[in-house]
Amino acid sequence: MKNDYDLVIVGGGHAGAHLLNTLHRKKYTGSVALISDENVAPYHRPPLSKECLTPDTLKVKPLLLGGVHQNENINIMLDTRVTGGSSAEKTLTLSNGNTLSYHNLVIATGSSPRALDVPGARLQGVLSLKTLEDAKLIRNQLESMHDLVLVGGGFINLELAFSLSAPGRNITILERCDRILQRAVSPEISTYLSNKAREAGIHILTGEQVEQLQGHEGAVSGVTTLSGKQFPANCVIVAVGSEPELTLAKTLGLDCNNGLRINKDLQVAPGIYAMGDCVSFPGPDEQNHMRLESVQNATDQAEYIASSLLGESQSGYQAVPWFWSIQGSNRLQMTGLWRPGLAAVVCENIDPAASGFSFYHYDGKQLVSVESLNSPGEHLLARKMLAAGYSPEIDSVKAGFACVKSDFEEQLAVSQ
């Protein structure tokens, strides 16, 4: 077995896989090892909360390009963990006892679901969702899943609620905040999606914090909240946020604060890069760091690091964040970062209760983010506008999508 590599990538999620694909596509000639603690090759994860939970056969879409597996310079190590290492000596110790040395290291260890710290949290039938194995555990519960309680009102549990909705199945979402998706989306979007979930027969209770889980013969049987409410449950799925996976980073003595802190070139130190859900990177002002969990962020950062490893000139990582979530028949697409205090503007001629509309969020006259529901054209336009630093006039937004698009195209023509 080869033990000396030009590049070692730790992590088999979207970031690590996309970096490997990009280097392969761009004819990188160095030797590469990708280390993943899962026993299957990298795969698309968004379907885990949707298509993978339908009664059909469980299938996942591979992430790696076909030619990657035939590339003699690439070694993919599955079911393998990094148990130690030295950044000074540029070595990693693996769970199989081997030691690797590297010239460049990329840390893409992702994040892990935050555990529910209450009595009963380890009962049988208390699940979370991150991996294919997690999805299989949920699927195995489908036939007996009569009373399902989803703890946490974020994207994963909302997607799960729609995916698992079925006749005879009682689904309840418990959210400790005042509204679902409170940290991620505007009140307008929260209200819209809450209404759609309730129309689908999904019960949503906000301002409810879990106190304990009840069990019977080792399996979960119910949930009690601090307010004293009790809910029968023979399956509980917990999605109350995530924690960056920093075991390797801390082992190597790297700077960790709400993620592995990296600079604008996505480096921790010379020869060590990091990307994806596990990192905290400089925001647009290059002062405040932020941690984003999205496929787009993972793949964009992978593209940047690939260019750096190939010696291509770059001026610092900058990307307009965007994200999507499919909840039943509703497709939410967001670009930019929403925050409290922004002014929301919706197109004047579109009924917010109907399918297909967007909210444009402003800080004064500056467009900061756009949330689009069932309106992919507006989402794509919003990404282009934010990337160009363009803020449409509020009156233009109120006049409708066609007016915004026309004004933006006219501005582009003038600037060229």
N, C-alpha and C positions, 0 to 999 in steps of 0.2 A: 504493500500500500504506500502511495506517495504521501509524504509528510511535510513537504515544503511547497508553499503556494505563493504565487504572486499576489493573489487576492483570496480572502476568505470572507464569505457573506454568512452571517449568523441570522437565521430567520427565513422561514419558508412561506411567508404570507405574500400579499400583493406587492409590497415594496421589494423584497428579495427576489421574487420571481421576475418582476419587470426589469430589475437591474440586470439579471442574468440574460433575459431575452434581448435587451438592448445591446449588451456587450457582444452577444453572439451575432446579432444582426449587423453590427458595425465592425465585425471581423477583429475583435480584440484577440490578441495573440498570446496573452499571458495565461498561466494556469489558474484555474478558479475552483474553489470548493464552496458548495452551498450546504449549510448544516441546518436541518430541520428536526424538531423534536416530535413531529407527527410521523406516522408510519405510511403515509400516502404522499405522493408528489403534490406540489402546490396546486391549489384549485381555487376557483371563484367562490368567494364567501357570501356575497349578498343573497344568492338563492337559498342559503341555509334557512332563512326565516320565511321563505315563500315557497317556491316550486318544490324544494326538497321535502316539504312536509305534506305534499298531496298524497293521496292513496296510491299513486303510481309508483313504479320502482324508483328507489332513491338513486339519483345520478348527479354527478358533479362535473363541471366543465374544467378540464385541465387548463392551467395557466401557462405552462411552459410550451414554447414553440417545439414542433416535432424535431427539428434539427438539433436542439439543445442536447437531447439524450444521446445523439450520435457524435457529438463534439468530443474529440479525444482530450481536449484541454480542460474539460469540465467534469467535476466529480460531485455528484449529488448524494449526500449522506442523510438518509432518512432514519427516523427513530433514534436520533442521536442528540444528546445534550452537551453543552459546554459546561464543565464542572469547575473549571479554574483557568488561570492564565496569568500572563505577565505582559503589561504593555511595554515595559523596558526591554524585555527579551523578545518581544513580538511572538509569543507562543500562546497556544490554547490547549487545555487538557480536556479530553472528551470522555463521555460516560462509558465508552468501550475501552478506556485505558490508554488510548493513543494520544500522542502529543503532536500538534501541528504548529508549524512556524509560518509566518506570513510577512509579506512586504507591505500590503495594504489590508486593512480590516474594515468591513462595513457592518455595523450593528443595526439590525432590523428586527428586533425581538418582539415588537408589537405591544399589545396590552392584554390584561386578563380581567375577566368580569370581577367586579367588587363583590365580596361575599356579604351575605346578610348576617349580621352579628346579633342574633336573637336566639333564645331557647328553641330547639327543634329544627334548626337550620340544616342539620345533617341527616334528617329523616329520609328514608327512601321515598322517592317521588318529588323531591325538591331538586330542581334542575336549573341549569343556566345554558346559554348558547354562545359558543365561540367557534367550535370545530365541527367537522363532519361527524365525529363520534358523539358529540352532544346532540346533533340533529337526529342521529340514529336512536339515542335514548328517548328523545321526545316522540319519535315515530312509534317506538315500541309501546308507548303509553296510550296511543290513539284509541284503541278499542275500548279501554276501560276509563278513558278520560271524560267523565261526566261533569265534574265540577272542577273547573280550572281557574286558579287565581294567579294573575300576573302581577308581581310586585315591582312597581316602577312604571311610570308613564312616559318612557322615552321611545325612540324610534324602533328599537328591536321588539319591545313588547307590543307596540301598536301594530307592527307588521305581523307579528305572531298571532295577535288576536284575530285579525282578518283571515289569516291563512288557516287557522284552526277552527274557525267558526263552522259549526255543523248542527243540523237538527238534533235536539236532545242534549246538546252540550251547553252548560251554563258557564259563561266566561265573564270574569270580573277583573278589572284593572284597579289596583290601589296605588295612588300617587300621593306622596307626602306634601308636595307643593300645591299651590292654589290652582294650577292648571297643568294639563299635560304639556310636555315639551317646553316647559317654562324657560329653560336656559338656552334653548336652541332656536325657537321661532317666535314670531310676533303673537300677541293675543288674538289677532284676527285669524291667523292660521290655526292656532289652538282651538278656537271656537268652531271653525269650519270642520276640522277633523274630528273633534269630539262629537259633533252632531252626526257626522257620517257613521262613526262607530256605533253610536246609540241607535241609529236607524237600522244598523245591521244586527241589533240585539245584544251588543256588547255593553256591559255595565261599567261605568267609569265613576269612581269615587275619588275626589281630590281632598287634600288636607287630612289624609289618613296615613298614619305611620304604623307599621307592623310592630306589635309587642312580642308576640310569640307564635309559634306554629304548634298545633296539637298533633298528636300521633296515636295510632292504634296498631299494636303488634309490629312496631318498628317502621310503619309507613305513615306518611302525612295524612291527616284527616280533616284539618281545619286551620283557619288563620284568625287570630284575634288582634285587633288594632288597639292603640292607646286610648281611643275614644270608647272602647268597650264593645265595638261591633264584632260580630263573629260571622265567619263565612265558611261553609263546608268546602273542602278541597281534597280531591284524591290526586291532584297534581298541582304543584306550585312552580312557576318559572320566575326566577329572580333576574332582573336586569336593572340594577340601581347604579349604573355607571361602571367605569373601569379604572384600573390602575396601570400605569406604564410598567412593562416588564423590565426591571432594572438590575436583575441579579448579576448578569455579566458585567454591566457598566460599573456596578459597585465593587465587584471583584477586581476589576482593573483600576480602581481608584479614580474613576472619572467623575466629573461634576454633575450631580443630579439634584434637580429642584423642579418638581412637577414635570418630570421627564429628564432625559439625558440632554443637558444643555449643549447646543452646537452653535457655531458662528454662521455668518451669512453664506459661507461656502459649504455649509453642512458638515463641517469638520469639528471634532472634539479636540484633536491634537494632530500633529503631523503624522500622516499615514493611517489615521483612524477617522472614518466617516460614520454618520448615523442618519437614519431616516425613518419616516412612518409614524405609527402611533406612539412609539416609545420616546420621541424626541420633543424637546422644547426649543423652538427656533425663533430668531428675531422677527418681529412683526414689521409692518411697513415703515415704522419710525426707527427701526433698527435698535431700539432701546428696550421696549417691553417684549418679553418672550411669550410665545403661545404654543399650545399643544393642540393639534387637530387630529381627529380620527376620521379619515375618509379614504376611499380608494383613490380619488383624484390626488389628494395630498401625497399619498404613498407613491403613486406612479410618477407624478411630476418631480418629486425629490429624487426618485430613482433615475430619471432621465438626466437630471442635473449632475448627479454623482457619476453616472456613466460618462458624460462629457468630460468631467474633470479627470477621470482615470485615463481617458483617451487623449489627454493633453489639449483639449479644445479650450479656447479662451472664453472666460465667463466673467461677469461683473457682480456676482452675488445672486442668490436664489430669490426670485420674486415670482409669485403666481397668485392670480385672483382665485381664492378658494371657491369651490362649488361642490354641491352635494345633492343627492337625490334619495327619495324614499318612496316605495310603492306600498300603498295601504289599500288593499282591496282593488277597486277600480280607479282609485285616486293616485295620481303621480305628482308628488311634490318635488320641485326642483328649486334649489336656492343657489344664489351666487353672491359673493361678498359675505360679510359677517354682521348679522343682525345683533343689535344690542338695545337694552331699554332706553327710552327717551327719544328715539327716532320718530319722525313724523311719517305716518303711513299714507300713501296716496294710491287709490285704486282707479282704474279706468272708469270714467263717468258713465259710459254707455253699456257697461257690463254689470249684470246682476251678480253680486258676490255669492248668492245662493245657487247660481247656475254653474255648470261645468265649464272650466276654461277662463281663468283670470289671473292677474298678478297684482301683488302689492309692491310698490316702489317705496323704499325707506330713505328718508333724507335727514341729514344733519345740516340744518339751514338750507342752503341751495345745493349742497353737495350730495349726490347720490351715493349711498353707502352699501345698500344691499337690495336685492330683488327676490321675492318669493313668488314662484309661479306654480299654479295648480292646473294640471291638465292643459298646459299651454307651452309645449316645447319650443315653439318659435320665439316666444317672448323670452324664454330662458336663454336661448342661444344669443339673442340680441343683447340681453343684459350682460352676458359674459364679455361680449365684444365691447360694449360701452364702458364697463368698469376697467377692462384691460387698457382701453384708450384714454382713461381718465375723463370720460365725457359724462356730463350730467344733463339730462334733458330738462327742459323747462317743465314746471309742474303743470301748467296749462296744457302743454303738449301731452303729458301722460293722461290727464283727464279726458283729452280728446280721443284717446284710443291708440292701440298698438300701431296702426298704419301711420298715424301722425308721428309717433316717436321714431319709427323706422325711417320715415322719409327725412325727418330733421337730422338724424344721425348720419345717414348716407350723404346728405348735402354737406354736412360739416366735414366728413371725410374727404369729399371731392375738393372742397376749398383748401384743406390742409395739404393736399398732395401736389 
